[in-house]
């Protein structure tokens, strides 16, 4: 019997989930549909009681949903670790970001800067505070609306220096991927999944998550700029 599995995720995992769902279809007759939206919006919809079989979000967001009873605690599984990368518009000069000092200089020199509204964006804002440059660059910050990739703003020339999950920058046309943040200050987000408390087919949902967390899924995760958790 074919089961329809409905899921929701943040935009950061959209590409990797699409590949994993396609791989799962090769071994299961279940139909999987995962909607990817801004992470804050996704969490709000789950909190509001919208029924989802699987929920894939940053670890802290999943923990809050578990605590509130919206996601099954025993079902929680880590899927991927995702780091932040830097991009400029295609054809623009590529800044040096090989060290913390070099990246700080690149940020100070950029006429406009953008980062996501997700966990990585919060961590970047904290980094700028620690560097003592937050007030200086505040007028140049262009906040990407939830669900709108920073890379899109960079490609359109609206932003000179963009920061976002590597997975979200990989497939954006019109940008040059400068590289990941230096290892000493890399911001890593762990994305987790869980079965929605209101799921009508928890066993099928759990089987899907078991596949997504298995060694079979590792190569797909790496292809999409993430590390298996």
N, C-alpha and C positions, 0 to 999 in steps of 0.2 A: 504494500500500500504506500502510495506517495504522500508524504507529509510536507506541508508548506511551513517553512521556518522563517519567521520575521525577525529582523534584527535592526539595531541602530548603532551608529558609531560616530566618532568625531572625524573630521576631514583628514586628519593626519594619517589615518590607517585605510583610507578609501582604496588606494591602488593595491596595497598588499592584500586586503580582504577580497577584492575582485579576483585576484589571481588564485587565492586560496579557495574561494567558492567554486571557481572553474575546475580546480583540481579535485575538489570534493565531489563534484558532479560525475567524475569518472568512476567513482566507487560507490556512490549512493544514489538512489532514485529520489531522494528528498529534494524539494525545490527550496533554495535559499535566496532570500531577498534581503539585502542589508542597505538601509538608507544612511548615507553619510551627510552629516550637517555639522554646524559649529558645536564644539564640545559642550559649551554652556547650555545651548539650546537642547542638545540631546539629553543632558542630565535633567533639565527642567521638565521635558516631556515624560521621562520615566518617573520622576517624582510626582507628576500630575496624575499618574495612574494609567497612562497609555500602555496597552499591553504589548510587550516585546518578548520573544523567546530568548534572544541573546542580546546582551549589551556589551559593547566594546568601547572603553574609555580609558583615560589615564588612571593610574592606580589609585590616586587619592579620591578621584571622582567615584570610582567603583566602590571604594571603602565607605564613602558617605551613603551611597545607595544601599549597600549591605546593611549599614547601621540603621537606616530608615526602614528596612524591611522590603525594599523594592527589588533587590537582587539576592538570590540564594547564596548564603555564606559558603557552604561547602563546595559550591560550583566554581568559585573564583579561581582563575588560572592566569598566570603571567604569559603573555604571547610574545611581545617584542620589546627591545630596548631601542630607543630612537634618539639620535643626536641632532643638534642644530647646525645648520650650514649657512653660508653667506653667499649672496648673489648680487650681481650688477646687471644693468641692461646690456644686451648683446652689442658688442662694438665699443663699449665704454672702457676706459682704463681699468685694469684689474689691480686693486690695492693689495699691499702686503698684509697678510693676516697670520703670518707664520708664528707669531709670539703674542703674548698678552699685550705687551707694550705696542707692538705693531698694530694690533687690532684696535687698541684704544686710540692710536693716532688716526687710523682710518675712519673711525666713528667721528672723531672731532673734525676731520676734514670734509666729511660728507655733507652736502647741502640739504639732504633729506634722508630720513631713516625710517624703516618700518619693521614691525615685528607682530607676531600673532597675538590674539587675545587669550590664548591657551596657557598652560603651565610654563612653557618655554618662554613666553613673553613676560610673564611675571618674574621669572628668574633673570631674564635679561635686564629688566628694569632695576632689579636689585643689584645686578653687576654694575650698571651705570652709576647707581648711588654709591656703591663701594669705591668706584673709581673717582668719585667726586665731580662728575661731569653732568649729572642728571639735570640740574637747573640750566646749565649752559646749552644743552642740546634739546631741551623741552620744546622750544618753538619749532624745531625741525622734525619732530616726531609726527609721522603720518600713521594713524591707527587704522589697521586693516579691519573692515567690518567683519563680524563673525561669519564664517563660511566663505569669505573671499580670500583666496590665496595671496600671500604677500608677493609671490613671484609674478602674479598678474599685474600688480601695481608697478613692479620693477620693469616688466616687459613693456608697459605702456609709457614708461619714462616719467611716471608720477613720483617715483621714489628712486633715489640714487643707490642706496645700500639697503638690502633686504635681508632679514634674518628669519628663518623658519626651519621646521623639521626638514632634514635632507630628503625624506620621502616625498614631501610636498613640493619640492623644488625640482626634483629629477626630471619630470616630464613636461615642464613648462617651456613652451617655445618663446624665443625672444629674450632669453637671459643667458648670462654666463655664470656658471657655478664656480665661485672663487674657491670654495673648499669648506671643510668643517671647521668649527671653532678649534683653537689650540687645545690640546689634550688637558692642560692644566685648568682650563676654565670651561671645558665642554659641559653642556647642559643636557643631561640624559633623562628622557621621560620613559617610564615603563608603562606600556599599554596592557591592560588586563581585560579579561572577558568573564562574564558570568551569565547564568540563566536567570531570566526575569522571573520574579516571584509569581507573576500572574500567567506564566506560560502554560498553555494547555497541552503541550507536548515536551515536557522537561527531559525525557529520556532521549528524544531525537536531538534536542538542543545540546544536551551534554555530549552526545556522540560527535556532533559537529565541532564542539570546542576541543574535544579530545584529539581530533584530527588536526585542528589548527595549532595545537600545542605539541604535536608529535614531531619526531625527526624528519618525517616525510615533508613537512612544511618549511624546513629550514632554508633550502635553496631559494624558494620564492621570497622569503623574508629578506634575504641578502640582496636579491635582485632589485628589491624595492627600497634599498638604502637603510635597512634596519638589521639589527642583530637578533637572532633567536634568544628568547628569554630562558 
